[in-house]
Amino acid sequence: MLKNKKELFGGLVLILSSTVFILCSLELFFRVFDPVKFKAFMVPSRGVWDDGGERFNSSNFRPSRSLGYELVQNSKLGTNSMGMFDKERVGEKTKGVYRIICLGDSTTANSEYVTILERLLTENNRDRGFEVWNCGVPSYAAIQYCRALEEKWLRYEPDMVIIGFCLNDFDVTPLVVRESNRLVGYFPNQEIRPHVNPFLLRHSALYRSIVMRLFISRIPEDNKDILKLSRAYLTGVKDLLSEKGIRFLVVIFGLVDKLENYPSWMRSHKDIKSIVKDCGIESIDMVPVFEANGPEGFRLLEGDELHFNRKGSQVIAETIYVYLTGLQEKTGDHKIGFK
């Protein structure tokens, strides 16, 4: 019996040591002969891989297991103590204040419609206070909006949540790690964050090679899974906010050009319109509003059809204000006057 136990123990040690030897050998092989490194994070507005330099680094952003990355508080980019592109805010809500949380990507984070909307509501409703928070984060997408709302922003007791939906918001959460002072990562072809170990991804060439080859690639334009996932997350948020008595509004942003000039955005526009309609989500479609007001005049940067300037922000803020205050005339005229 004792001999059998010794043989069994010896066999287990041999198997374990052989396994460790094989894994170490594979790790060494991939480190030397087939290293797989993260590419720098993509800047969607430029359509190229960033070099991880001044903007997307650990001074301004930090990796997040569920969100891919998030803004650092009080950074040189101009965030406040809560990690928002906004003036300083107080978490505890003053009695009688109506608080609106605005989520979105760079079209929200780096624009002025949130500030203008707060001013319009405050100036025209003297009997109560209004707060409109800019909780947008550059390059976030619909899934990240929903996760950030549940993980971070619901604790601040909003009375209303607005998602500023850019037409490129059908995307998955990126895999992001820190390398020295740089943040680098990939967009996977599916939502795999819960299944990926960040420590192994950063330190093991073997693990990184396996994960990269199995999961990581750019998303095909006709990917249906991400549409289903985005639909599920937005529906989940709608149901959650409804249970809490919080109003939910999706504002679909227009382009700073004619939509018909961009077939891929036409498809995205159709998809988000279908989702909000089928799921019964309250929405404002800015596409016809932009097109009725000469969208080229809203262009922020040459060659960038997504980001709008202050005039575009003004139109968005006024449209939301008119919608929320019930002042919209049902004439079919989408033109908005500037104040």
C-alpha positions in Angstrom: 0.0 0.0 0.0 2.8 2.4 1.0 4.6 1.6 -2.2 1.5 2.3 -4.3 1.1 5.7 -2.6 4.7 6.5 -3.3 4.3 5.6 -6.9 1.1 7.6 -7.2 2.8 10.6 -5.5 5.8 10.2 -7.8 3.6 10.0 -10.8 1.7 13.2 -9.8 5.0 15.1 -9.2 6.3 13.9 -12.6 3.1 15.1 -14.4 3.2 18.4 -12.6 6.8 19.1 -13.2 6.4 18.0 -16.9 3.5 20.4 -17.2 5.4 23.3 -15.6 8.4 22.5 -17.9 6.2 22.5 -21.0 4.4 25.8 -20.1 7.7 27.5 -19.2 9.2 26.3 -22.5 6.2 27.6 -24.5 6.3 30.9 -22.6 10.0 31.3 -23.4 9.3 30.4 -27.1 6.5 33.0 -27.5 8.6 35.6 -25.7 11.6 35.1 -28.0 10.2 33.9 -31.4 6.5 35.0 -31.5 5.9 38.0 -29.2 2.5 39.5 -29.3 2.1 43.1 -28.0 -0.8 45.3 -27.7 -1.2 48.0 -30.3 -1.8 51.5 -29.1 -5.4 52.5 -28.4 -7.4 53.6 -31.4 -8.7 57.2 -31.6 -11.9 56.8 -33.6 -12.1 60.4 -34.7 -8.8 60.0 -36.5 -9.3 56.4 -37.6 -5.7 55.5 -36.8 -3.8 53.9 -34.0 -2.6 56.5 -31.5 1.0 56.4 -30.4 0.0 56.3 -26.7 1.6 59.7 -26.2 0.4 62.9 -24.5 -3.4 62.1 -24.5 -4.0 58.5 -23.8 -1.6 57.8 -21.0 -1.8 56.8 -17.3 -1.8 60.5 -16.3 -5.2 61.0 -17.9 -6.8 57.5 -18.0 -6.6 54.2 -16.0 -7.5 50.7 -17.0 -10.8 49.3 -15.8 -11.8 45.6 -15.7 -15.4 46.2 -16.8 -15.1 49.5 -18.7 -11.8 49.0 -20.5 -10.6 52.4 -19.1 -11.9 55.4 -17.3 -10.9 59.0 -16.7 -8.5 60.0 -14.0 -9.7 62.7 -11.6 -8.2 66.2 -11.7 -6.1 65.3 -14.8 -4.4 67.8 -17.1 -7.2 67.1 -19.6 -9.5 69.2 -17.4 -11.4 66.6 -15.4 -12.9 67.4 -12.0 -12.5 65.5 -8.8 -15.1 63.0 -9.9 -13.4 62.2 -13.2 -15.8 64.2 -15.4 -15.2 66.8 -18.1 -17.4 69.2 -16.1 -17.2 71.9 -13.5 -16.8 70.7 -9.9 -19.9 68.8 -8.7 -21.2 67.8 -5.3 -22.4 64.2 -5.0 -25.1 64.9 -2.4 -28.1 66.3 -4.1 -29.7 69.5 -2.8 -33.4 69.2 -2.0 -35.5 70.4 -5.0 -32.7 70.0 -7.5 -33.5 68.1 -10.7 -30.3 66.2 -11.7 -29.7 64.9 -15.2 -26.8 62.5 -15.9 -25.5 62.7 -19.5 -23.5 59.7 -20.9 -21.7 59.5 -24.2 -18.4 59.4 -26.0 -16.2 62.3 -27.1 -19.3 63.9 -28.9 -20.6 64.4 -25.3 -17.4 64.7 -23.3 -15.8 67.3 -25.5 -18.8 69.3 -26.6 -20.9 72.0 -24.9 -24.5 70.9 -25.3 -24.6 69.6 -21.7 -23.5 73.0 -20.3 -25.9 74.9 -22.6 -28.8 72.6 -21.6 -28.2 73.3 -17.9 -28.2 77.0 -18.6 -31.4 76.8 -20.6 -33.2 74.8 -17.9 -31.9 77.1 -15.1 -32.6 80.4 -16.8 -36.1 79.4 -17.9 -37.3 77.6 -14.7 -36.6 79.9 -11.8 -38.8 77.9 -9.4 -36.3 75.0 -9.1 -32.7 74.1 -9.6 -31.2 72.0 -12.4 -27.9 70.1 -12.7 -26.9 68.5 -16.0 -23.7 66.5 -15.5 -21.3 65.7 -18.3 -20.3 62.1 -17.7 -19.1 61.4 -21.2 -15.8 59.6 -21.8 -14.0 59.7 -25.2 -14.4 56.6 -27.3 -16.9 54.9 -25.0 -19.7 52.9 -26.7 -23.3 51.9 -25.7 -22.2 48.9 -23.5 -19.8 51.1 -21.6 -22.4 53.8 -21.0 -24.7 51.2 -19.4 -22.0 49.7 -17.3 -20.7 53.1 -16.1 -24.2 54.1 -15.2 -24.8 51.1 -13.0 -21.3 51.0 -11.5 -20.7 54.8 -10.9 -23.4 57.2 -11.7 -26.6 55.8 -10.2 -25.3 56.4 -6.7 -25.8 60.1 -7.3 -29.5 59.8 -7.5 -30.3 61.2 -11.0 -33.8 62.2 -11.9 -33.1 61.6 -15.5 -30.4 59.9 -17.6 -29.6 61.0 -21.2 -27.4 58.9 -23.5 -25.9 60.9 -26.3 -25.7 58.2 -29.0 -23.1 58.7 -31.6 -23.6 56.6 -34.8 -20.4 54.7 -34.1 -21.5 53.6 -30.7 -22.0 49.9 -31.7 -18.7 48.6 -30.4 -17.4 46.3 -27.7 -15.3 47.1 -24.6 -11.6 47.3 -25.4 -9.0 45.4 -23.6 -6.6 47.9 -22.1 -3.4 47.4 -20.0 -0.7 49.8 -18.7 2.8 49.5 -20.1 5.0 52.0 -18.3 3.2 55.3 -18.7 1.3 54.2 -21.8 -2.1 52.6 -22.0 -2.4 50.2 -24.9 -5.0 47.7 -26.0 -7.1 46.0 -28.6 -10.8 46.0 -29.5 -11.9 42.3 -29.3 -14.4 40.9 -31.7 -16.8 40.0 -28.8 -17.3 41.0 -25.2 -14.8 38.8 -23.4 -13.8 41.0 -20.5 -15.1 38.6 -17.8 -13.1 35.7 -19.3 -9.7 37.4 -19.6 -7.3 37.7 -16.7 -5.6 41.2 -16.9 -2.5 40.0 -14.9 -1.8 37.1 -17.2 -2.7 39.2 -20.3 0.0 41.7 -19.3 2.7 39.3 -18.0 2.4 36.1 -20.0 3.4 36.0 -23.7 1.8 32.5 -24.0 -1.5 33.6 -22.6 -1.5 36.9 -24.6 -0.8 35.0 -27.8 -3.6 32.5 -27.2 -6.1 35.3 -26.3 -5.1 37.5 -29.2 -5.4 34.8 -31.8 -8.7 33.5 -30.5 -10.6 36.7 -29.8 -8.9 39.9 -30.8 -9.7 41.5 -34.2 -11.6 44.5 -35.5 -15.3 44.0 -35.5 -16.9 43.3 -39.0 -19.3 46.0 -40.1 -22.1 43.5 -40.3 -21.5 42.0 -36.9 -24.9 41.0 -35.4 -23.8 39.9 -32.0 -22.8 43.4 -30.9 -26.2 44.7 -32.0 -27.9 42.1 -29.9 -25.7 42.9 -26.9 -26.2 46.7 -27.3 -29.9 46.1 -27.5 -29.8 43.9 -24.3 -27.8 46.5 -22.3 -30.0 49.5 -23.4 -33.1 47.5 -22.6 -31.6 46.5 -19.2 -30.9 50.1 -18.4 -34.4 51.2 -19.4 -35.9 48.6 -17.1 -33.6 49.4 -14.2 -34.3 53.2 -14.5 -38.0 52.5 -14.8 -38.0 50.6 -11.6 -36.3 53.5 -9.8 -38.6 56.1 -11.4 -35.8 57.7 -13.4 -36.6 59.0 -16.8 -34.4 57.6 -19.7 -33.8 59.4 -22.9 -31.6 58.5 -25.9 -30.5 61.4 -28.1 -29.3 60.1 -31.5 -26.7 62.5 -32.8 -26.6 63.6 -36.4 -23.6 64.0 -38.7 -22.0 67.2 -39.7 -22.7 66.2 -43.3 -25.6 64.6 -45.2 -26.3 61.1 -43.8 -26.8 59.8 -47.4 -23.1 60.4 -48.1 -22.1 57.7 -45.5 -23.8 54.3 -46.1 -22.2 52.8 -43.0 -23.7 55.5 -40.7 -27.1 55.1 -42.5 -27.1 51.5 -41.4 -26.1 52.4 -37.8 -28.8 55.1 -37.8 -31.4 52.5 -38.8 -30.1 50.1 -36.2 -30.4 52.5 -33.2 -33.8 53.8 -34.4 -35.0 50.2 -34.5 -33.7 49.4 -31.0 -35.2 52.4 -29.3 -38.5 51.8 -31.1 -38.7 48.1 -30.4 -37.6 48.5 -26.8 -39.9 51.4 -26.1 -37.0 53.8 -25.1 -37.8 57.5 -25.2 -35.6 59.1 -27.9 -34.8 62.2 -29.9 -33.4 61.8 -33.4 -31.0 64.7 -34.2 -30.3 63.4 -37.7 -33.2 65.3 -39.4 -32.7 68.3 -37.2 -29.0 68.6 -38.2 -29.9 68.1 -41.9 -32.6 70.8 -41.8 -30.1 73.3 -40.4 -27.2 72.8 -42.8 -25.0 70.2 -41.0 -21.8 71.3 -42.7 -21.9 74.5 -40.6 -21.6 72.4 -37.5 -18.3 70.8 -38.4 -15.6 70.8 -35.7 -12.7 69.4 -37.7 -12.2 69.0 -41.5 -12.7 65.4 -42.5 -14.5 64.4 -39.3 -18.2 63.8 -39.8 -19.0 62.9 -36.2 -17.9 65.8 -34.0 -19.8 69.1 -34.0 -18.8 72.6 -32.9 -20.6 75.0 -30.5 -23.3 75.7 -33.1 -24.1 72.0 -33.2 -24.1 71.9 -29.4 -26.5 74.8 -29.3 -28.9 73.0 -31.7 -28.7 69.8 -29.6 -29.3 71.6 -26.3 -32.2 73.6 -27.7 -33.8 70.5 -29.2 -33.6 68.6 -25.9 -34.8 71.6 -24.0 -37.8 72.1 -26.3 -38.6 68.4 -26.1 -38.3 68.2 -22.3 -40.4 71.3 -21.7 -43.2 70.3 -24.1 -42.7 73.4 -26.3 -42.2 71.5 -29.5 -44.8 72.5 -32.2 -46.1 69.5 -34.1 -45.5 71.1 -37.5 -42.8 68.8 -38.8 -40.4 71.7 -39.0 -37.1 70.6 -37.6 -35.4 74.0 -37.7 -34.2 75.4 -34.4 -33.5 79.1 -33.8 -30.2 80.1 -32.1 -30.4 82.1 -28.9 
